[in-house]
Amino acid sequence: MHSPSQELRAAFGEIDIYLFDQILKGRFDARRRVLDAGCGDGRNLIYFLRGGFDCFAVDEDERAVAQVQRLAASLAPGLPSDHFTTGRLQWLEHADATMDAIVCSAVLHFAEDAVQFGLMLDEMWRVLAPGGLFFARLASNIGLEDRVPVARRQVRLPDGSDRFVVDEPLLLESAARLGGHLADPIKTTNVQGMRCMTTWCLIKA
């Protein structure tokens, strides 16, 4: 017999636990066309590929995209390989309002500055359909303000990494500017005072 952890890993892979939470809440029940923006090796796509979702993905790393194409060919052979492409988030090839959900996990904090952050965010919002879900996980200084007093730019975090760091006002201002509302309250995980990762989920009006 397989252990519970083996069974879950077979179904979901190494999915972001906060994305798993959105699935459990039913946020993907009627949102079947999903773009993984900054997909990496596809760890957040396994459930969607197995579940018959119309999956798309983009990443700057050609090798990562090739891995995702192989993964999709194995789990969802009916999907065209050109659903998984190499590209940058500020210049997506998809038409306006064509995605029901966009997953952007641990990507936006690689923005070089506030301008690039805004361009990536605006472009993903462009391809998201009305009523669509935008799910993001990104570095912030929320709960870490004493050690990371500045935000909205690249900073050196206590763990030694360099990240574009957001604060809560920026996330709220961005949601208002885009015309989205929070699907959930903004939630932040403080990793032993070394970094903070914030979950930001929006619904497009």
Secondary structure, 3 states (H helix, E strand, C coil): CCCHHHHHHHHHCCCCHHHHHHHHCCCCCCCCEEEEECCCCCCCCHHHHHCCCEEEEEECCHHHHHHHHHHHHHHCCCCCHHHEEECCCCCCCCCCCCEEEEEEECCHHHCCCHHHHHHHHHHHHHHEEEEEEEEEEEEECCCCCCCCCCCCEEEECCCCCEEEEECHHHHHHHHHHHCEEECCCCEEEEECCCEEEEEEEEEEC
